[in-house]
């Protein structure tokens, strides 16, 4: 007897459809992460001090802008005797290389004399500003000051700093003045290795960093090299791009778009060179940075209103680059003088209290106390 055939089920069976893969949830940087002051190896005692006198902010008297104004004043004195020894162009439009060429002239000339007069007066202003800072509670124990920013990379700037140091000694103010240990353009990038969460560095080679100034923006890839030197003393910028935004006078929106484009170019370069980027972006920016990443004050040299409650640069850049590699991006912001100072941390362990001055379009400042 043949077995009865099995009854066919009236129900049709279908394979369950796979649920679409959801992208990982990414949160914007939260509060209490920007502008950190308490770090494992040091404390940020103060930064972005804005001291006033009858002429306005004290720091404005020792900026690169102030030096150009002094130089123009000395040129006017010589113009009354005849032609201008530096030519027809305004001092603010002359490059540092042009001014250094006039200063290095083999023969003593009227141009060199004008340059030396401006440098001497600027050195006196710088010494007076430093003396004022040293009277502030956050600076009173400072033993060494590192000078960064764009001005010291010129010969005129270097001479002004040396003269300011000599003037301070004559005044009985015993504080060491020194230069950055690496290229000036790298300081505001390298300092970010000390502010990157350590867990982000374990499986990565490098970070992205931005240094925003009143004239230029620098964007770069910083190799931490923490396996060779745990104190980050060998950290190195392996690629850097510089944009002189002051010439183009962009709107705030166009400024952010351009910076985002610079960052995206760095990511593509890292992929080509097989550099393992951490999902991190550090932004060094002028001004007093609140814990939520907004700017309280001091961003007057940047295009547009950066202190508006409707503007948040870390979020604006995060929206363009929410993921780097396989992880959600963390975007942090801190004051540019603080970050530039942190780049010197491995070389400042022999003093207890130290500070940094950045002489650029404005005068940035920060002071630190080392932890034992």
C-alpha positions, 0 to 999 in steps of 0.5 A, a space after each residue: 500500500 502506497 503511503 498517502 501523500 502529505 497534504 499541502 499547506 494552504 499557508 505560504 512561507 516567506 523568508 523574513 526580510 532583514 531589517 535595514 542596518 541603522 547607522 550608529 547613533 552619534 551625539 554632538 560634543 556635550 558640555 564640560 569638554 571644551 576649554 579644559 583647565 585641569 590636565 593630568 600634567 598641568 593646570 591652566 591658571 589663566 588665559 585670554 587676559 584683557 588688561 586695560 589702561 587709558 589707551 585701551 587693551 594693554 595687549 594690543 600695544 604688543 601685537 604684530 599690528 602694533 609693530 606695523 603701526 609703530 613702523 609707519 609712524 617712524 617712516 612718517 618722521 623720515 618722510 618730512 626730511 624727504 622720500 620714504 626709505 621703505 618705499 611707497 607701500 604702507 607698512 601693513 602691506 609689506 611682508 615679513 621677508 621684505 622687512 627682514 631684507 631691509 634690516 639685513 642690509 650690509 650697509 647702514 641705511 635709512 631703511 635699516 635705521 627706521 627698522 631699528 627704531 621701530 624694533 626698539 620702541 616695540 621692545 619697550 612696549 612688549 617689556 611693559 606688557 609683560 611686566 603688567 601680566 606678571 603683576 596678575 595673580 595667574 602670572 605672579 609665579 611665572 619663571 619662563 615665557 615662551 613666545 610664539 605667534 607669527 611675529 617671532 619667526 621674522 628677524 625683526 620679531 626675534 630682535 624685538 624679543 631679545 631686546 625686550 628680555 634685556 629691558 626686563 633685566 634692567 628693570 629687575 624683572 627676572 624672567 626667561 624669554 624663549 622661542 617655541 621648540 618647533 616651527 611657529 605654524 606647528 605649535 597650535 596644531 601639536 598642542 592638541 595631542 595633550 588634549 586628545 582623550 587617551 583612549 582615542 590614541 591607542 589604535 590610531 597614529 594621528 589626529 586632525 587639528 586646526 589653528 585659527 588666527 586673525 590673519 591665517 588658518 592652519 590645518 594639519 595632520 599631527 602624528 602623535 608618535 606616542 609609542 616612541 615618546 609617551 610625553 609627546 615630545 616627538 609629536 610631528 606635523 606631517 602635513 599642513 595647509 595654510 590659508 590667509 583668509 584676511 586677504 579674501 575677507 570671507 563671510 563667517 559661513 564661507 569661512 567655515 565651509 573653507 575650513 571644512 574643505 581643508 579638513 576633508 582634504 586632510 582625511 583624503 591624504 591620510 587615506 592615501 598614505 595609510 595614516 590611521 586618523 583618530 576620530 578627533 578634530 581639535 580647534 585652536 581659536 582666539 578668545 575665552 572658550 566656554 565649556 560648551 564650546 561657544 566663545 565668550 569674548 576675544 574673537 573680534 579679529 575673526 570674520 563675522 560675529 563668532 560670539 553669537 549665541 547662534 554660532 557654534 563652530 565645533 557643531 558646524 564642523 561636526 555636521 560636515 564630518 560626523 564620522 572619521 574612519 569607523 568612529 563618531 568624530 569628537 570635535 573640541 575647541 580651546 584657546 589658541 594660546 593655550 594650545 600653542 603653550 601645550 606644544 611646549 609641555 614636554 620641554 617645560 618640566 624643569 620649571 614649576 610655573 610658565 607662560 606663553 605669549 603669541 604675537 600675531 594679529 593680536 596678543 594671545 596669552 596663557 599661564 600654566 602650573 606643572 603638576 608633579 
